[in-house]
Amino acid sequence: RRPGSIGGQQFCMAECTNCVAWVCDMMDQTFVDLCSGCRVLLGPCSASTFVRDCSDCVFWIATQQLRTRDCKRCKFYLYSKTEPIIEASEDLSFAPWTASYPMCSAHFRDAGYDPARNFWNAVFDFTPNPQGRCNWKIVPYSECEHLVVTFEQRSPLDGGAMPPDCPTP
């Protein structure tokens, strides 16, 4: 979805397998349920983003708060204004937001997101592993994937191509 296509409305994605979904727009509360093997980008969400019953997915998510439940082997490139919460999930990986798309920086600004205050690694696990093994890990920076999404969208100011940008360092 291109910038302006969601327009701050709620967004739901469910029962997708091996798909690619780039939602390069601002949205309200967001739900991603029952997805497997997907690659998903979600632009700034002004409320909570719920990721439930997903496995083997890679997500780029910018949100007020991330909440996962019953997820397995998923990777999150995350911007979160608050502590991400995981519940009944295992083998999750977290890294800072590393995506670029046209108008991304403007979306962060309009959502009131401060790129210097990202709580991506302050994960709170509601259901810690009883054997003491951690249900999540941090992705080493050298292994992070930078996603770049481009469109043939033209700038309303000068008609030129709108380059992708990323507000985070």
C-alpha positions as CSV (number, residue, x, y, z in Angstrom):
1,R,0.0,0.0,0.0
2,R,1.3,3.4,-1.0
3,P,1.5,6.4,1.3
4,G,-2.0,7.9,1.8
5,S,-3.8,4.6,1.0
6,I,-4.7,3.7,4.6
7,G,-5.2,7.2,5.8
8,G,-4.9,6.5,9.6
9,Q,-7.6,3.8,9.6
10,Q,-7.4,0.5,11.4
11,F,-5.5,-2.2,9.4
12,C,-6.0,-6.0,9.6
13,M,-4.0,-8.8,7.9
14,A,-4.9,-12.4,8.5
15,E,-4.2,-16.0,7.3
16,C,-1.4,-15.1,4.8
17,T,1.2,-17.7,3.9
18,N,4.6,-16.9,2.2
19,C,3.4,-13.4,1.1
20,V,5.0,-10.0,1.0
21,A,3.1,-7.0,2.3
22,W,4.4,-3.5,2.4
23,V,2.0,-1.0,4.1
24,C,3.8,2.3,3.7
25,D,1.3,4.5,5.4
26,M,0.1,5.7,8.8
27,M,-2.6,3.6,10.5
28,D,-4.6,3.2,13.7
29,Q,-4.7,0.0,15.7
30,T,-3.3,-2.9,13.7
31,F,-3.8,-6.7,13.7
32,V,-1.7,-9.4,12.1
33,D,-3.0,-12.9,12.7
34,L,-2.3,-16.4,11.6
35,C,0.5,-15.6,9.2
36,S,3.4,-17.9,8.2
37,G,6.5,-17.3,6.2
38,C,5.6,-13.7,5.4
39,R,7.6,-10.4,5.1
40,V,5.6,-7.5,6.4
41,L,6.3,-3.8,6.7
42,L,3.8,-1.7,8.7
43,G,4.3,2.1,8.7
44,P,3.7,4.1,11.9
45,C,0.7,2.9,13.9
46,S,-0.8,5.5,16.2
47,A,-2.1,2.8,18.6
48,S,-1.1,-0.8,19.4
49,T,0.0,-3.4,16.9
50,F,-1.1,-6.9,17.7
51,V,0.8,-9.8,16.1
52,R,-0.8,-13.2,17.0
53,D,-0.3,-16.8,16.0
54,C,2.4,-16.0,13.5
55,S,5.4,-18.1,12.6
56,D,8.6,-17.7,10.5
57,C,7.8,-14.1,9.5
58,V,10.0,-11.0,9.2
59,F,8.3,-7.8,10.3
60,W,9.3,-4.1,10.0
61,I,6.9,-2.3,12.4
62,A,6.7,1.2,13.7
63,T,4.1,1.5,16.5
64,Q,3.1,2.9,19.9
65,Q,3.2,-0.5,21.4
66,L,3.9,-4.0,20.0
67,R,2.1,-6.9,21.5
68,T,2.7,-10.5,20.4
69,R,0.9,-13.7,21.4
70,D,1.6,-17.3,20.4
71,C,4.3,-16.4,17.8
72,K,7.2,-18.5,16.9
73,R,10.5,-17.8,15.1
74,C,9.6,-14.3,14.0
75,K,12.0,-11.4,13.5
76,F,11.0,-7.8,14.3
77,Y,12.8,-4.7,13.0
78,L,11.0,-2.4,15.4
79,Y,10.3,1.2,16.3
80,S,8.2,1.3,19.5
81,K,7.3,4.2,21.7
82,T,6.8,1.9,24.6
83,E,8.1,-1.5,25.8
84,P,7.2,-4.3,23.4
85,I,5.2,-7.1,25.1
86,I,5.5,-10.7,24.2
87,E,3.3,-13.4,25.5
88,A,3.3,-17.2,25.0
89,S,5.8,-16.7,22.2
90,E,9.2,-18.3,21.5
91,D,12.4,-17.8,19.5
92,L,11.6,-14.2,18.6
93,S,14.4,-11.8,17.4
94,F,14.4,-8.0,17.8
95,A,16.4,-5.2,16.1
96,P,15.8,-1.5,15.5
97,W,13.7,-0.2,12.6
98,T,15.7,-0.5,9.4
99,A,13.2,0.3,6.7
100,S,13.0,3.1,4.1
101,Y,10.1,4.1,1.9
102,P,8.9,7.4,0.4
103,M,7.5,9.7,3.1
104,C,8.7,7.4,6.0
105,S,10.3,10.3,7.9
106,A,7.2,12.5,7.4
107,H,5.1,9.7,8.8
108,F,7.3,9.3,11.8
109,R,7.1,13.1,12.4
110,D,3.3,13.2,12.0
111,A,2.9,10.3,14.4
112,G,5.0,12.1,17.0
113,Y,7.7,9.4,16.9
114,D,11.2,10.5,18.1
115,P,13.7,8.3,16.3
116,A,16.2,8.8,19.1
117,R,13.7,7.3,21.7
118,N,13.1,3.8,20.4
119,F,12.2,1.1,23.0
120,W,12.7,-1.8,20.5
121,N,15.0,-3.7,22.9
122,A,13.1,-3.1,26.2
123,V,11.0,-6.3,25.7
124,F,8.7,-7.5,28.5
125,D,8.0,-11.2,28.4
126,F,4.7,-12.0,30.2
127,T,5.4,-15.7,30.0
128,P,9.1,-16.4,30.7
129,N,10.4,-19.8,29.8
130,P,10.2,-22.1,32.9
131,Q,13.6,-23.6,32.1
132,G,15.2,-20.1,32.2
133,R,15.8,-19.9,28.5
134,C,15.0,-16.5,27.0
135,N,12.1,-16.4,24.5
136,W,13.7,-13.6,22.6
137,K,17.1,-12.3,21.5
138,I,18.7,-9.2,19.9
139,V,19.8,-9.4,16.3
140,P,23.5,-8.4,16.0
141,Y,23.7,-5.1,14.0
142,S,25.9,-6.8,11.4
143,E,23.0,-9.2,10.6
144,C,20.3,-6.6,10.3
145,E,18.5,-6.3,7.0
146,H,17.7,-2.9,5.6
147,L,14.5,-2.9,3.6
148,V,14.1,-0.3,0.9
149,V,10.7,0.1,-0.7
150,T,10.3,2.3,-3.8
151,F,7.3,3.5,-5.8
152,E,6.9,5.3,-9.0
153,Q,5.0,7.9,-7.0
154,R,5.7,11.5,-7.9
155,S,6.2,14.4,-5.6
156,P,3.3,16.9,-5.5
157,L,5.9,19.7,-5.2
158,D,8.1,19.2,-8.2
159,G,6.8,16.1,-10.0
160,G,10.1,14.2,-9.4
161,A,10.3,10.7,-8.0
162,M,9.9,10.5,-4.3
163,P,13.0,8.8,-2.8
164,P,12.7,6.4,0.1
165,D,13.9,7.7,3.4
166,C,14.5,6.3,6.9
167,P,14.2,8.6,10.0
168,T,16.2,6.3,12.3
169,P,20.0,6.2,12.5
